[in-house]
Amino acid sequence: MKYIRLKPGKEESLLRHHPWVFSGAVASLPKDLEEGDIVTVTDSKGNVLGTGHYQIGSIVVRILEFGADRIPEDFFLRRLENAFRLRQTLGLIREDNNCFRLVHGEGDFLPGLVIDIYGNTAVMQAHSPGMHFARHRIAEALTLLPEARIRNVYYKSETTLPYKAHLDPENEYLVGNYDGNIAIENGLQFNIDWLKGQKTGFFVDQRENRALLEKFSRGRKVLNMFCYTGGFSVYAIRGGALSVESVDSSLKAVALTDANIALNFPGDPRHTTHDEDAFKFLNEMEADKYDLIILDPPAFAKHRGAIKNGLIGYRKLNTKAFEKIKSGGIIFTFSCSQAITKEMFRLAVFSAAAKSGRKVRILHQLTQPADHPVDISHPEGEYLKGLVLYVE
Ligand code: SAH
């Protein structure tokens, strides 16, 4: 076993089960340590704090097992069983819902690993070299969860692993193969493109927020900005919207949205798509045309250094929507930037409201769903924020 010793007094956060060891806390690293190795971390006196995956960077170890100097043989199976039981408890595994997040990294005590389930296919992303090296064991453990009925495991880490590690991961099936790509969320069907789509192919994290939007849709003219797979649009149509327009600057996203509308509501004349830049669209659109607008952009601040510009982006985007929405309209506005706190986001939206001169009330404060749990020792796991606003 290889050991990393911490500097005196640097063990506090590990004793409270925060799973990250920062490079500044380390007193000595063994010479033969390689990225992805299993390593045991001790305090300055040599007492064992935990064991996890080593990697080069500001986070040097992600702890898998606290208070132990080894990882048990059946570690992945046990953690996956635990994760699966939680999703059963949450009532997410049903005939009319076979699409959910099974593993949300630190939130499921599996730092560096994300697994989304789409019917019989699990799509897995490694964010650390250690998880990359463990991929075959994880894939096998997934097939050993009897009630999950996972037949295929697709590994998709080409863009999630640190490129300096030179792991050159290939996106590939580790188990099974392609056998269809339609998943069901709350009774609605979606084509999931895990081969070419963003992330694991679908934003599972907006499920509850889409369901809430459905309840607001009746009789409204809906504008879904940054539509990607058209998730919000499909729910809005089911909710009885008068019309739904979906906007995305990616042609592929617009095609996916069209396909998902056609899958659920073939030939429905209420839906149209626009392959356009969101800011340009908002600038040029008529005022008072829409009375329900969804703003779900990509993360504007991907790291702490980008917070300031990110907040400017959110303010601009929301100002445009406030300026144009019909009186009595509703805005669903989101930020998925981890670096931006809910207070910062709310302040950016408040500044936008003030700038537009509209009177705005908060109806709901939204977050990520329960299949994206946050380990209470690891507040960094919280990332999705949303507000439902009523605009006079
Ligand atoms: N709301 C979606 C997820 C949005 S992901 C859902 O529920 O699934 C962000 C989307 O924004 C991507 O599809 C991306 O193509 C699109 N996008 C990024 N920049 C854009 C821009 N400037 N204008 C319009 N769309 C943009």
Boltz pocket constraint, residues with backbone or C-beta under 6 A from the ligand:
constraints:
  - pocket:
      binder: B
      contacts: [[A, 202], [A, 203], [A, 206], [A, 225], [A, 226], [A, 227], [A, 228], [A, 229], [A, 230], [A, 231], [A, 232], [A, 247], [A, 248], [A, 249], [A, 250], [A, 253], [A, 276], [A, 277], [A, 278], [A, 279], [A, 296], [A, 297], [A, 298]]
      max_distance: 6.0
